[in-house]
């Protein structure tokens, strides 16, 4: 079913509203008014609940998209934290943590200078 264009659901809704507006205006006068009658195909779509089914499908797909976006964000955060931790670990791995290690680093650097 076409939503826009000639005979589409949007056009049918617009014509129905115009018909109701005309009916309200004409109701002040005696007599009957011919209401706009939507095409049979449009009636079937509305009565069959096709629009509600499509809306449910769209909502379901949107939930899947939202879930995928959240998973991507979670993976991004996890990987960012992992990279930060690796970077921190590699920068502190060679850093002396006690006096004995500091002396060893100094001794090694002195030996390199002397050519040992």
SETORRO-727434 format. One record per residue: residue number from 1; residue in one letter; x, y, z of N, C-alpha, C in turn. Coordinates in nm, 4 decimals, padded with zeros to 6 digits. Layout:
! residues N
@k = NUM; r = A; n_east = X; n_north = Y; n_up = Z; ca_east = X; ca_north = Y; ca_up = Z; c_east = X; c_north = Y; c_up = Z .
...
END
This chain:
! residues 116
@k = 1; r = X; n_east = 00.0855; n_north = -00.1182; n_up = 00.0000; ca_east = 00.0000; ca_north = 00.0000; ca_up = 00.0000; c_east = 00.0889; c_north = 00.1229; c_up = 00.0000 .
@k = 2; r = X; n_east = 00.0581; n_north = 00.2134; n_up = -00.0856; ca_east = 00.1329; ca_north = 00.3381; ca_up = -00.0980; c_east = 00.0917; c_north = 00.4331; c_up = 00.0149 .
@k = 3; r = X; n_east = 00.1894; n_north = 00.4912; n_up = 00.0797; ca_east = 00.1584; ca_north = 00.5837; ca_up = 00.1883; c_east = 00.1379; c_north = 00.7244; c_up = 00.1354 .
@k = 4; r = X; n_east = 00.2201; n_north = 00.7640; n_up = 00.0391; ca_east = 00.2083; ca_north = 00.8982; ca_up = -00.0182; c_east = 00.1683; c_north = 00.8861; c_up = -00.1644 .
@k = 5; r = X; n_east = 00.1333; n_north = 00.9972; n_up = -00.2232; ca_east = 00.0938; ca_north = 00.9972; ca_up = -00.3637; c_east = -00.0544; c_north = 00.9739; c_up = -00.3814 .
@k = 6; r = X; n_east = -00.0954; n_north = 00.9632; n_up = -00.5062; ca_east = -00.2372; ca_north = 00.9466; ca_up = -00.5404; c_east = -00.2910; c_north = 00.8153; c_up = -00.4832 .
@k = 7; r = X; n_east = -00.3950; n_north = 00.8246; n_up = -00.4021; ca_east = -00.4579; ca_north = 00.7064; ca_up = -00.3444; c_east = -00.3850; c_north = 00.6508; c_up = -00.2241 .
@k = 8; r = X; n_east = -00.2804; n_north = 00.7192; n_up = -00.1788; ca_east = -00.2037; ca_north = 00.6726; ca_up = -00.0642; c_east = -00.2741; c_north = 00.7013; c_up = 00.0670 .
@k = 9; r = X; n_east = -00.2205; n_north = 00.6444; n_up = 00.1728; ca_east = -00.2835; ca_north = 00.6602; ca_up = 00.3044; c_east = -00.2840; c_north = 00.8050; c_up = 00.3502 .
@k = 10; r = X; n_east = -00.1774; n_north = 00.8785; n_up = 00.3203; ca_east = -00.1752; ca_north = 01.0196; ca_up = 00.3604; c_east = -00.2859; c_north = 01.0982; c_up = 00.2895 .
@k = 11; r = X; n_east = -00.3032; n_north = 01.0729; n_up = 00.1622; ca_east = -00.4071; ca_north = 01.1433; ca_up = 00.0861; c_east = -00.5459; c_north = 01.1058; c_up = 00.1384 .
@k = 12; r = X; n_east = -00.5659; n_north = 00.9778; n_up = 00.1679; ca_east = -00.6950; ca_north = 00.9322; ca_up = 00.2201; c_east = -00.7239; c_north = 01.0004; c_up = 00.3543 .
@k = 13; r = X; n_east = -00.6243; n_north = 01.0107; n_up = 00.4401; ca_east = -00.6432; ca_north = 01.0774; ca_up = 00.5699; c_east = -00.6786; c_north = 01.2242; c_up = 00.5498 .
@k = 14; r = X; n_east = -00.6089; n_north = 01.2899; n_up = 00.4575; ca_east = -00.6352; ca_north = 01.4314; ca_up = 00.4309; c_east = -00.7782; c_north = 01.4507; c_up = 00.3801 .
@k = 15; r = X; n_east = -00.8199; n_north = 01.3655; n_up = 00.2857; ca_east = -00.9555; ca_north = 01.3775; ca_up = 00.2306; c_east = -01.0610; c_north = 01.3472; c_up = 00.3366 .
@k = 16; r = X; n_east = -01.0337; n_north = 01.2517; n_up = 00.4229; ca_east = -01.1286; ca_north = 01.2181; ca_up = 00.5295; c_east = -01.1449; c_north = 01.3364; c_up = 00.6247 .
@k = 17; r = X; n_east = -01.0339; n_north = 01.4007; n_up = 00.6607; ca_east = -01.0415; ca_north = 01.5187; ca_up = 00.7489; c_east = -01.1196; c_north = 01.6316; c_up = 00.6825 .
@k = 18; r = X; n_east = -01.0918; n_north = 01.6542; n_up = 00.5540; ca_east = -01.1654; ca_north = 01.7596; ca_up = 00.4822; c_east = -01.3141; c_north = 01.7280; c_up = 00.4804 .
@k = 19; r = X; n_east = -01.3484; n_north = 01.6007; n_up = 00.4584; ca_east = -01.4883; ca_north = 01.5601; ca_up = 00.4542; c_east = -01.5554; c_north = 01.5845; c_up = 00.5886 .
@k = 20; r = X; n_east = -01.4842; n_north = 01.5528; n_up = 00.6968; ca_east = -01.5409; ca_north = 01.5745; ca_up = 00.8298; c_east = -01.5579; c_north = 01.7235; c_up = 00.8590 .
@k = 21; r = X; n_east = -01.4609; n_north = 01.8049; n_up = 00.8159; ca_east = -01.4728; ca_north = 01.9496; ca_up = 00.8347; c_east = -01.5934; c_north = 02.0039; c_up = 00.7576 .
@k = 22; r = X; n_east = -01.6108; n_north = 01.9528; n_up = 00.6355; ca_east = -01.7258; ca_north = 01.9961; ca_up = 00.5561; c_east = -01.8563; c_north = 01.9502; c_up = 00.6200 .
@k = 23; r = X; n_east = -01.8542; n_north = 01.8302; n_up = 00.6775; ca_east = -01.9748; ca_north = 01.7775; ca_up = 00.7422; c_east = -02.0122; c_north = 01.8618; c_up = 00.8634 .
@k = 24; r = X; n_east = -01.9120; n_north = 01.9055; n_up = 00.9395; ca_east = -01.9401; ca_north = 01.9892; ca_up = 01.0561; c_east = -02.0010; c_north = 02.1214; c_up = 01.0114 .
@k = 25; r = X; n_east = -01.9441; n_north = 02.1790; n_up = 00.9067; ca_east = -01.9967; ca_north = 02.3061; ca_up = 00.8555; c_east = -02.1374; c_north = 02.2877; c_up = 00.7995 .
@k = 26; r = X; n_east = -02.1600; n_north = 02.1762; n_up = 00.7294; ca_east = -02.2913; ca_north = 02.1528; ca_up = 00.6672; c_east = -02.3963; c_north = 02.1085; c_up = 00.7679 .
@k = 27; r = X; n_east = -02.3519; n_north = 02.0599; n_up = 00.8832; ca_east = -02.4488; ca_north = 02.0094; ca_up = 00.9805; c_east = -02.5371; c_north = 02.1206; c_up = 01.0361 .
@k = 28; r = X; n_east = -02.4950; n_north = 02.2433; n_up = 01.0179; ca_east = -02.5749; ca_north = 02.3559; ca_up = 01.0641; c_east = -02.6920; c_north = 02.3838; c_up = 00.9700 .
@k = 29; r = X; n_east = -02.6847; n_north = 02.3262; n_up = 00.8500; ca_east = -02.7907; ca_north = 02.3436; ca_up = 00.7499; c_east = -02.8725; c_north = 02.2150; c_up = 00.7406 .
@k = 30; r = X; n_east = -02.9986; n_north = 02.2264; n_up = 00.6996; ca_east = -03.0791; ca_north = 02.1044; ca_up = 00.6838; c_east = -03.0313; c_north = 02.0237; c_up = 00.5632 .
@k = 31; r = X; n_east = -03.0525; n_north = 01.8925; n_up = 00.5683; ca_east = -03.0173; ca_north = 01.8059; ca_up = 00.4556; c_east = -02.9032; c_north = 01.7110; c_up = 00.4890 .
@k = 32; r = X; n_east = -02.8680; n_north = 01.6332; n_up = 00.3898; ca_east = -02.7624; ca_north = 01.5332; ca_up = 00.4058; c_east = -02.6363; c_north = 01.5769; c_up = 00.3315 .
@k = 33; r = X; n_east = -02.5240; n_north = 01.5204; n_up = 00.3711; ca_east = -02.3982; ca_north = 01.5485; ca_up = 00.3028; c_east = -02.3338; c_north = 01.4151; c_up = 00.2639 .
@k = 34; r = X; n_east = -02.2713; n_north = 01.4137; n_up = 00.1487; ca_east = -02.2017; ca_north = 01.2926; ca_up = 00.1033; c_east = -02.0602; c_north = 01.2940; c_up = 00.1623 .
@k = 35; r = X; n_east = -02.0324; n_north = 01.1963; n_up = 00.2464; ca_east = -01.9007; ca_north = 01.1857; ca_up = 00.3070; c_east = -01.8016; c_north = 01.1226; c_up = 00.2096 .
@k = 36; r = X; n_east = -01.6735; n_north = 01.1538; n_up = 00.2296; ca_east = -01.5681; ca_north = 01.0921; ca_up = 00.1488; c_east = -01.5572; c_north = 00.9453; c_up = 00.1867 .
@k = 37; r = X; n_east = -01.5554; n_north = 00.8603; n_up = 00.0900; ca_east = -01.5444; ca_north = 00.7165; ca_up = 00.1113; c_east = -01.4061; c_north = 00.6707; c_up = 00.0641 .
@k = 38; r = X; n_east = -01.3204; n_north = 00.6200; n_up = 00.1559; ca_east = -01.1865; ca_north = 00.5760; ca_up = 00.1141; c_east = -01.1945; c_north = 00.4532; c_up = 00.0231 .
@k = 39; r = X; n_east = -01.0913; n_north = 00.4328; n_up = -00.0588; ca_east = -01.0894; ca_north = 00.3162; ca_up = -00.1480; c_east = -01.0896; c_north = 00.1844; c_up = -00.0680 .
@k = 40; r = X; n_east = -01.1337; n_north = 00.0775; n_up = -00.1325; ca_east = -01.1442; ca_north = -00.0524; ca_up = -00.0669; c_east = -01.0082; c_north = -00.1012; c_up = -00.0148 .
@k = 41; r = X; n_east = -00.9039; n_north = -00.0783; n_up = -00.0947; ca_east = -00.7708; ca_north = -00.1234; ca_up = -00.0542; c_east = -00.7288; c_north = -00.0565; c_up = 00.0770 .
@k = 42; r = X; n_east = -00.7600; n_north = 00.0708; n_up = 00.0897; ca_east = -00.7268; ca_north = 00.1435; ca_up = 00.2125; c_east = -00.8074; c_north = 00.0890; c_up = 00.3292 .
@k = 43; r = X; n_east = -00.9342; n_north = 00.0603; n_up = 00.3067; ca_east = -01.0179; ca_north = 00.0032; ca_up = 00.4121; c_east = -00.9614; c_north = -00.1306; c_up = 00.4603 .
@k = 44; r = X; n_east = -00.9157; n_north = -00.2134; n_up = 00.3647; ca_east = -00.8592; ca_north = -00.3436; ca_up = 00.4005; c_east = -00.7327; c_north = -00.3279; c_up = 00.4840 .
@k = 45; r = X; n_east = -00.6473; n_north = -00.2310; n_up = 00.4459; ca_east = -00.5232; ca_north = -00.2082; ca_up = 00.5197; c_east = -00.5541; c_north = -00.1666; c_up = 00.6629 .
@k = 46; r = X; n_east = -00.6490; n_north = -00.0753; n_up = 00.6791; ca_east = -00.6822; ca_north = -00.0254; ca_up = 00.8119; c_east = -00.7499; c_north = -00.1350; c_up = 00.8943 .
@k = 47; r = X; n_east = -00.8485; n_north = -00.2050; n_up = 00.8368; ca_east = -00.9204; ca_north = -00.3094; ca_up = 00.9101; c_east = -00.8313; c_north = -00.4291; c_up = 00.9413 .
@k = 48; r = X; n_east = -00.7405; n_north = -00.4615; n_up = 00.8506; ca_east = -00.6530; ca_north = -00.5771; ca_up = 00.8697; c_east = -00.5436; c_north = -00.5551; c_up = 00.9717 .
@k = 49; r = X; n_east = -00.5280; n_north = -00.4336; n_up = 01.0173; ca_east = -00.4269; ca_north = -00.4044; ca_up = 01.1181; c_east = -00.2846; c_north = -00.4059; c_up = 01.0629 .
@k = 50; r = X; n_east = -00.2709; n_north = -00.3864; n_up = 00.9318; ca_east = -00.1374; ca_north = -00.3906; ca_up = 00.8712; c_east = -00.0475; c_north = -00.2791; c_up = 00.9237 .
@k = 51; r = X; n_east = -00.1051; n_north = -00.1625; n_up = 00.9470; ca_east = -00.0244; ca_north = -00.0515; ca_up = 00.9974; c_east = 00.0285; c_north = -00.0818; c_up = 01.1376 .
@k = 52; r = X; n_east = -00.0547; n_north = -00.1436; n_up = 01.2211; ca_east = -00.0103; ca_north = -00.1790; ca_up = 01.3559; c_east = 00.0991; c_north = -00.2852; c_up = 01.3502 .
@k = 53; r = X; n_east = 00.0860; n_north = -00.3811; n_up = 01.2574; ca_east = 00.1889; ca_north = -00.4838; ca_up = 01.2421; c_east = 00.3206; c_north = -00.4213; c_up = 01.1982 .
@k = 54; r = X; n_east = 00.3132; n_north = -00.3297; n_up = 01.1031; ca_east = 00.4350; ca_north = -00.2617; ca_up = 01.0576; c_east = 00.4974; c_north = -00.1799; c_up = 01.1699 .
@k = 55; r = X; n_east = 00.4129; n_north = -00.1147; n_up = 01.2491; ca_east = 00.4635; ca_north = -00.0356; ca_up = 01.3607; c_east = 00.5347; c_north = -00.1247; c_up = 01.4620 .
@k = 56; r = X; n_east = 00.4809; n_north = -00.2425; n_up = 01.4903; ca_east = 00.5446; ca_north = -00.3361; ca_up = 01.5822; c_east = 00.6789; c_north = -00.3831; c_up = 01.5260 .
@k = 57; r = X; n_east = 00.6843; n_north = -00.4100; n_up = 01.3960; ca_east = 00.8095; ca_north = -00.4518; ca_up = 01.3330; c_east = 00.9139; c_north = -00.3406; c_up = 01.3425 .
@k = 58; r = X; n_east = 00.8708; n_north = -00.2182; n_up = 01.3162; ca_east = 00.9627; ca_north = -00.1036; ca_up = 01.3245; c_east = 01.0148; c_north = -00.0883; c_up = 01.4670 .
@k = 59; r = X; n_east = 00.9267; n_north = -00.1005; n_up = 01.5653; ca_east = 00.9689; ca_north = -00.0893; ca_up = 01.7055; c_east = 01.0672; c_north = -00.1997; c_up = 01.7429 .
@k = 60; r = X; n_east = 01.0422; n_north = -00.3207; n_up = 01.6948; ca_east = 01.1317; ca_north = -00.4329; ca_up = 01.7223; c_east = 01.2695; c_north = -00.4097; c_up = 01.6608 .
@k = 61; r = X; n_east = 01.2713; n_north = -00.3624; n_up = 01.5377; ca_east = 01.3978; ca_north = -00.3339; ca_up = 01.4699; c_east = 01.4715; c_north = -00.2208; c_up = 01.5414 .
@k = 62; r = X; n_east = 01.3991; n_north = -00.1197; n_up = 01.5871; ca_east = 01.4617; ca_north = -00.0092; ca_up = 01.6600; c_east = 01.5249; c_north = -00.0593; c_up = 01.7898 .
@k = 63; r = X; n_east = 01.4577; n_north = -00.1523; n_up = 01.8589; ca_east = 01.5150; ca_north = -00.2098; ca_up = 01.9810; c_east = 01.6448; c_north = -00.2828; c_up = 01.9487 .
@k = 64; r = X; n_east = 01.6466; n_north = -00.3588; n_up = 01.8371; ca_east = 01.7682; ca_north = -00.4283; ca_up = 01.7957; c_east = 01.8802; c_north = -00.3299; c_up = 01.7654 .
@k = 65; r = X; n_east = 01.8473; n_north = -00.2209; n_up = 01.6987; ca_east = 01.9469; ca_north = -00.1177; ca_up = 01.6671; c_east = 02.0017; c_north = -00.0567; c_up = 01.7951 .
@k = 66; r = X; n_east = 01.9133; n_north = -00.0243; n_up = 01.8883; ca_east = 01.9562; ca_north = 00.0339; ca_up = 02.0156; c_east = 02.0465; c_north = -00.0624; c_up = 02.0924 .
@k = 67; r = X; n_east = 02.0113; n_north = -00.1916; n_up = 02.0895; ca_east = 02.0924; ca_north = -00.2919; ca_up = 02.1588; c_east = 02.2308; c_north = -00.3017; c_up = 02.0931 .
@k = 68; r = X; n_east = 02.2369; n_north = -00.3013; n_up = 01.9605; ca_east = 02.3652; ca_north = -00.3063; ca_up = 01.8897; c_east = 02.4496; c_north = -00.1836; c_up = 01.9215 .
@k = 69; r = X; n_east = 02.3854; n_north = -00.0671; n_up = 01.9242; ca_east = 02.4589; ca_north = 00.0553; ca_up = 01.9586; c_east = 02.5183; c_north = 00.0455; c_up = 02.0979 .
@k = 70; r = X; n_east = 02.4418; n_north = -00.0078; n_up = 02.1926; ca_east = 02.4909; ca_north = -00.0215; ca_up = 02.3298; c_east = 02.6067; c_north = -00.1204; c_up = 02.3360 .
@k = 71; r = X; n_east = 02.5961; n_north = -00.2313; n_up = 02.2621; ca_east = 02.7051; ca_north = -00.3296; ca_up = 02.2594; c_east = 02.8318; c_north = -00.2679; c_up = 02.2006 .
@k = 72; r = X; n_east = 02.8179; n_north = -00.1891; n_up = 02.0960; ca_east = 02.9329; ca_north = -00.1223; ca_up = 02.0350; c_east = 02.9969; c_north = -00.0262; c_up = 02.1350 .
@k = 73; r = X; n_east = 02.9145; n_north = 00.0509; n_up = 02.2053; ca_east = 02.9676; ca_north = 00.1428; ca_up = 02.3070; c_east = 03.0403; c_north = 00.0671; c_up = 02.4182 .
@k = 74; r = X; n_east = 02.9827; n_north = -00.0448; n_up = 02.4620; ca_east = 03.0456; ca_north = -00.1250; ca_up = 02.5672; c_east = 03.1809; c_north = -00.1790; c_up = 02.5203 .
@k = 75; r = X; n_east = 03.1859; n_north = -00.2291; n_up = 02.3981; ca_east = 03.3117; ca_north = -00.2810; ca_up = 02.3431; c_east = 03.4137; c_north = -00.1688; c_up = 02.3321 .
@k = 76; r = X; n_east = 03.3699; n_north = -00.0541; n_up = 02.2858; ca_east = 03.4600; ca_north = 00.0608; ca_up = 02.2731; c_east = 03.5191; c_north = 00.0989; c_up = 02.4085 .
@k = 77; r = X; n_east = 03.4341; n_north = 00.1059; n_up = 02.5109; ca_east = 03.4816; ca_north = 00.1413; ca_up = 02.6454; c_east = 03.5790; c_north = 00.0366; c_up = 02.6981 .
@k = 78; r = X; n_east = 03.5462; n_north = -00.0907; n_up = 02.6787; ca_east = 03.6330; ca_north = -00.1989; ca_up = 02.7252; c_east = 03.7689; c_north = -00.1920; c_up = 02.6572 .
@k = 79; r = X; n_east = 03.7683; n_north = -00.1745; n_up = 02.5259; ca_east = 03.8943; ca_north = -00.1682; ca_up = 02.4515; c_east = 03.9744; c_north = -00.0440; c_up = 02.4885 .
@k = 80; r = X; n_east = 03.9072; n_north = 00.0674; n_up = 02.5080; ca_east = 03.9762; ca_north = 00.1903; ca_up = 02.5480; c_east = 04.0443; c_north = 00.1706; c_up = 02.6836 .
@k = 81; r = X; n_east = 03.9727; n_north = 00.1107; n_up = 02.7768; ca_east = 04.0311; ca_north = 00.0845; ca_up = 02.9092; c_east = 04.1472; c_north = -00.0140; c_up = 02.9000 .
@k = 82; r = X; n_east = 04.1335; n_north = -00.1157; n_up = 02.8166; ca_east = 04.2401; ca_north = -00.2145; ca_up = 02.8001; c_east = 04.3659; c_north = -00.1488; c_up = 02.7442 .
@k = 83; r = X; n_east = 04.3485; n_north = -00.0633; n_up = 02.6445; ca_east = 04.4631; ca_north = 00.0061; ca_up = 02.5845; c_east = 04.5290; c_north = 00.0987; c_up = 02.6869 .
@k = 84; r = X; n_east = 04.4482; n_north = 00.1688; n_up = 02.7656; ca_east = 04.5028; ca_north = 00.2570; ca_up = 02.8690; c_east = 04.5831; c_north = 00.1768; c_up = 02.9707 .
@k = 85; r = X; n_east = 04.5282; n_north = 00.0618; n_up = 03.0126; ca_east = 04.5972; ca_north = -00.0216; ca_up = 03.1101; c_east = 04.7280; c_north = -00.0756; c_up = 03.0535 .
@k = 86; r = X; n_east = 04.7267; n_north = -00.1176; n_up = 02.9268; ca_east = 04.8487; ca_north = -00.1662; ca_up = 02.8629; c_east = 04.9524; c_north = -00.0558; c_up = 02.8550 .
@k = 87; r = X; n_east = 04.9076; n_north = 00.0618; n_up = 02.8193; ca_east = 04.9981; ca_north = 00.1756; ca_up = 02.8086; c_east = 05.0586; c_north = 00.2085; c_up = 02.9441 .
@k = 88; r = X; n_east = 04.9766; n_north = 00.2074; n_up = 03.0460; ca_east = 05.0234; ca_north = 00.2353; ca_up = 03.1813; c_east = 05.1189; c_north = 00.1260; c_up = 03.2293 .
@k = 89; r = X; n_east = 05.0842; n_north = 00.0011; n_up = 03.2009; ca_east = 05.1690; ca_north = -00.1109; ca_up = 03.2430; c_east = 05.3045; c_north = -00.1061; c_up = 03.1733 .
@k = 90; r = X; n_east = 05.3066; n_north = -00.0734; n_up = 03.0463; ca_east = 05.4339; ca_north = -00.0704; ca_up = 02.9738; c_east = 05.5194; c_north = 00.0481; c_up = 03.0178 .
@k = 91; r = X; n_east = 05.4565; n_north = 00.1575; n_up = 03.0580; ca_east = 05.5343; ca_north = 00.2741; ca_up = 03.1013; c_east = 05.5887; c_north = 00.2558; c_up = 03.2425 .
@k = 92; r = X; n_east = 05.5243; n_north = 00.1734; n_up = 03.3241; ca_east = 05.5705; ca_north = 00.1509; ca_up = 03.4610; c_east = 05.6484; c_north = 00.0212; c_up = 03.4749 .
@k = 93; r = X; n_east = 05.6541; n_north = -00.0608; n_up = 03.3707; ca_east = 05.7215; ca_north = -00.1898; ca_up = 03.3804; c_east = 05.8704; c_north = -00.1740; c_up = 03.4071 .
@k = 94; r = X; n_east = 05.9339; n_north = -00.0751; n_up = 03.3492; ca_east = 06.0773; ca_north = -00.0552; ca_up = 03.3648; c_east = 06.1111; c_north = 00.0474; c_up = 03.4734 .
@k = 95; r = X; n_east = 06.0136; n_north = 00.0942; n_up = 03.5426; ca_east = 06.0358; ca_north = 00.1926; ca_up = 03.6478; c_east = 06.0753; c_north = 00.1207; c_up = 03.7766 .
@k = 96; r = X; n_east = 06.1900; n_north = 00.1574; n_up = 03.8350; ca_east = 06.2310; ca_north = 00.0920; ca_up = 03.9595; c_east = 06.1343; c_north = 00.1245; c_up = 04.0733 .
@k = 97; r = X; n_east = 06.1080; n_north = 00.0243; n_up = 04.1565; ca_east = 06.0102; ca_north = 00.0439; ca_up = 04.2637; c_east = 06.0736; c_north = 00.0434; c_up = 04.4022 .
@k = 98; r = X; n_east = 06.2033; n_north = 00.0061; n_up = 04.4131; ca_east = 06.2684; ca_north = 00.0113; ca_up = 04.5444; c_east = 06.4132; c_north = 00.0571; c_up = 04.5260 .
@k = 99; r = X; n_east = 06.4793; n_north = 00.0803; n_up = 04.6363; ca_east = 06.6148; ca_north = 00.1347; ca_up = 04.6346; c_east = 06.7142; c_north = 00.0406; c_up = 04.5666 .
@k = 100; r = X; n_east = 06.6966; n_north = -00.0884; n_up = 04.5854; ca_east = 06.7858; ca_north = -00.1869; ca_up = 04.5238; c_east = 06.7768; c_north = -00.1780; c_up = 04.3713 .
@k = 101; r = X; n_east = 06.6558; n_north = -00.1659; n_up = 04.3197; ca_east = 06.6375; ca_north = -00.1549; ca_up = 04.1748; c_east = 06.6952; c_north = -00.0233; c_up = 04.1228 .
@k = 102; r = X; n_east = 06.6817; n_north = 00.0832; n_up = 04.1989; ca_east = 06.7366; ca_north = 00.2132; ca_up = 04.1585; c_east = 06.8892; c_north = 00.2028; c_up = 04.1477 .
@k = 103; r = X; n_east = 06.9530; n_north = 00.1400; n_up = 04.2471; ca_east = 07.0990; ca_north = 00.1225; ca_up = 04.2432; c_east = 07.1413; c_north = 00.0402; c_up = 04.1225 .
@k = 104; r = X; n_east = 07.0643; n_north = -00.0621; n_up = 04.0925; ca_east = 07.0964; ca_north = -00.1473; ca_up = 03.9770; c_east = 07.0888; c_north = -00.0671; c_up = 03.8480 .
@k = 105; r = X; n_east = 06.9866; n_north = 00.0159; n_up = 03.8325; ca_east = 06.9713; ca_north = 00.0993; ca_up = 03.7129; c_east = 07.0892; c_north = 00.1956; c_up = 03.7020 .
@k = 106; r = X; n_east = 07.1282; n_north = 00.2537; n_up = 03.8151; ca_east = 07.2419; ca_north = 00.3479; ca_up = 03.8139; c_east = 07.3704; c_north = 00.2743; c_up = 03.7758 .
@k = 107; r = X; n_east = 07.3919; n_north = 00.1565; n_up = 03.8338; ca_east = 07.5111; ca_north = 00.0784; ca_up = 03.8025; c_east = 07.5155; c_north = 00.0412; c_up = 03.6544 .
@k = 108; r = X; n_east = 07.4005; n_north = -00.0008; n_up = 03.5988; ca_east = 07.3971; ca_north = -00.0379; ca_up = 03.4570; c_east = 07.4264; c_north = 00.0833; c_up = 03.3687 .
@k = 109; r = X; n_east = 07.3721; n_north = 00.1971; n_up = 03.4037; ca_east = 07.3966; ca_north = 00.3156; ca_up = 03.3206; c_east = 07.5423; c_north = 00.3587; c_up = 03.3297 .
@k = 110; r = X; n_east = 07.6039; n_north = 00.3414; n_up = 03.4487; ca_east = 07.7462; ca_north = 00.3752; ca_up = 03.4651; c_east = 07.8336; c_north = 00.2802; c_up = 03.3843 .
@k = 111; r = X; n_east = 07.7961; n_north = 00.1526; n_up = 03.3822; ca_east = 07.8730; ca_north = 00.0562; ca_up = 03.3064; c_east = 07.8665; c_north = 00.0867; c_up = 03.1555 .
@k = 112; r = X; n_east = 07.7478; n_north = 00.1294; n_up = 03.1090; ca_east = 07.7323; ca_north = 00.1635; ca_up = 02.9665; c_east = 07.8195; c_north = 00.2819; c_up = 02.9329 .
@k = 113; r = X; n_east = 07.8307; n_north = 00.3786; n_up = 03.0237; ca_east = 07.9125; ca_north = 00.4976; ca_up = 02.9986; c_east = 08.0615; c_north = 00.4618; c_up = 02.9931 .
@k = 114; r = X; n_east = 08.1010; n_north = 00.3684; n_up = 03.0777; ca_east = 08.2425; ca_north = 00.3300; ca_up = 03.0836; c_east = 08.2786; c_north = 00.2327; c_up = 02.9726 .
@k = 115; r = X; n_east = 08.1771; n_north = 00.1757; n_up = 02.9065; ca_east = 08.1991; ca_north = 00.0841; ca_up = 02.7971; c_east = 08.2126; c_north = -00.0606; c_up = 02.8387 .
@k = 116; r = X; n_east = 08.1645; n_north = -00.0974; n_up = 02.9521; ca_east = 08.1705; ca_north = -00.2355; ca_up = 02.9994; c_east = 08.0702; c_north = -00.3205; c_up = 02.9283 .
END
